[in-house]
Amino acid sequence: MPAMRHRLFILLLPLILITSFHKANARGNDVKRDTLAAWQLKPYGRYVLNTNGGLELVSSAVHFGFSFKGAQCAVYASIGDVNGHNYLQYELDGVYQKRIRIEGNSTAPVVITASGPGKHTVWIYKATEAHTGAITISKVIANKIKALKVTKAPLIEFIGNSITCGAAADASEVPCGTGVYHDQHNAYMAYGPRVARMLGVNYILSSVSGIGIYRTWNTDGPSMPQVYEKVDFQDQNRLLWDFNTFKAPNIVSIALGTNDFSNGDGKHARKPFSADEFVTAYVKFIQTVKNKYPKAQIALLSSPMVKDSNGKKLEECLMIVKTQVDRLYPKDKPVATFFFKPMEARGCGSHPSVEDHLIMAQEVQPFFKRLLQ
């Protein structure tokens, strides 16, 4: 009998959540409850508006905002895999709150409760990367709801790998070594978004776990140059990202190399690191980026995870890349370089933790501040 009551509670949970949302907004509120359709939202980052009118959040930390009046709002989010799960995270009235797990078999909305009945602002972020799969937003319901735009601030695009994604950084809910790979993703707390918030600028993350400039962590590809123009960074996808969706970035930060230096997984054949292939691929990729954003400042970042002789080799390669690109584009701003201090990462699988990302952000923030000036 107790098991039967437990199953009944699970079945009724979506109804309880929705009913409590409606009751909370009805109490002491005579304003009309409104619906903001997905196409009315103003997302920032890579996304797709699908044929069903849904907003598919694709890239790490792609985000949208809205304001509302009342005690609660309801965000209707879903994923394509009924047996899977994904994560959103959000700010309420300018304060970061938490990650939210989106179950593939649930139809219940994400109900966000505010501190009081006044006007509130919410920003929703995708916590995971593109390869985890899209999270589809169908609508948002609340009193006096209104979509928000990001400010007209400078833009930094952060291109990189799992470090840039904020992958394996947050074990506060699911311990390292348990769950699935994206259970520890926290894009909001990655170094790039933190730098952007410190400087009051906008940002986009174009990042893929395990990827490099000419090979991945364990295979020969696909590398970043092969997937960068695809909307979801999947080399087999024919759908390309429209680089005119947002104004061109002031700075394009590229942090690749960690996976090129990897020793692999011991299963796939792995050739020794090739400086020539690395430099050639990097220069060609920067030419692609410059074709998209002719006036953007290019910034090359090293990796705090590549240490000792490999760390020195990476820095030497980046300086060669800088020299070659500056020679190719003598009238453009010279390529800027930044070399992280080596770090003993405290996240999962030798990745930086949320705390490590703060250290990285504080270290690199003055560099980006100078570039913006």
Protein Blocks (a to p, Z undefined) as FASTA:
>chain_A
ZZmmmmmmmmmmmmmmmmmmmmmmmnopabdcddddfklpccedjddddfkopacdfbgh
iacddddedjbdcdddddfblkbccdddddeehiafbdcdddfkbcbdcddddfbfbdcd
dddddfbdfknopaddfbdcdehiacddddddddddddddfklnopakbcklmcghiajf
klmgcfklpmklmmmmmnopacdddddehiafkbcfkbgbdcfklmmmpmnlpakbmbdc
dfklpccdfbdcddehjlmmpgbjolaccddddfklmmmmmmmmmmmmmmmmmmbccddd
ddfkbgcjllmmmmmmmmmmmmmmmmmmmmbccdddddddddddfbehhiacfklmmmmm
mmmmmmmmmmmZZ
